[in-house]
Amino acid sequence: MDMLTIGAFAKACRLSPKALRLYDELDLLRPARVDPDTGYRYYAAEQLEQARLVAWLRRLGMPLAEIRRVRSLDDGAAAVEIRAYWARVEAETALRRDLAAFLVDHLTEESRRDTTVNTLELRYCAHSDRGRVRTANQDTAYAGSRLLAVADGFGPAGAPASSAAVEALRFLDTREIPAGGILNVLEDAVQGAAQAVRDAADGAEEAGTTLTALLWTGSRLALVHIGDSRAYLLRDGELFRVTHDHTVVQSMLDEGRLTPEEAVSHPQRTLLLRALTGTVATTSSPDLRLHDAHPGDRYLLCSDGLPTVVPDDTIRDLLTTAPTPEEAVHTLITAANDSGGPDNVTCVVADIHHSPT
């Protein structure tokens, strides 16, 4: 067996001797032989490919614990894990990118206070329906001049949990907030909602709720989202989904482990990764984002009872043709129930208009 000194091996695989010694201590990349007298490490030429893989994964930023797991897999399984890791990195980077864009915008403009509060307004409607199968409705909806919200409860205290989450945000509907501080205010309010859910669930880990809400400043909408309820934007005839489902199936889609066709019938399609729950230990942080508003925009907030049975293309068509938020809400709920109504279905639709002078 051809043996390389640690220096020669480090040069060949582009890992420093210091890194090789660390990886030996962590049982990540053991030398082929250690001199019993000097303690000097020697490596086999056959280990170069393993070392290069470790070096490449470190350049990706993969943690050492994950690298150890990847190295234990065959090539096909390792490729799947690397793809999944990078999908997570891209998702986290996208969230940081949005926050960075907001901060740059906030810090470089002369003022982020609303200058158009008297020129734009919301026209809105909210409704919740039990559906055709469920015996009770665990959804909660709210729509006001500043706040739009949908919560989908689950577990034995699902209805009280969803109601508590929305109720904890309702004070925002009467409070004037400058655009620059809206995300901080919303984040604080969600912490209050999380505590309200824990109180309503009485510590039951299996109980909780999703929460998707928009807070209007007069020129912008701040989004808070956790779970698998959704927010959509209809702009110039195109429908955009502005939330990302926090579910096991969505994470598998992101990582390339499932196709969209497989996701539709996956047995874990409703299993949540993030939600407001009955205990502190299982409550996760929500997504927070800021959206500029344009006259003519139409926003839809809905529980998963709508998109589970009504395709996005149909949602777009129904939102496009309904002349008012009221008609849009009732048309969407009817479409869900006509498709079997297997779950509670809740919709909030809000249009952005020029307000009368």
Disulfide bonds with the S-S distance in Angstrom:
none
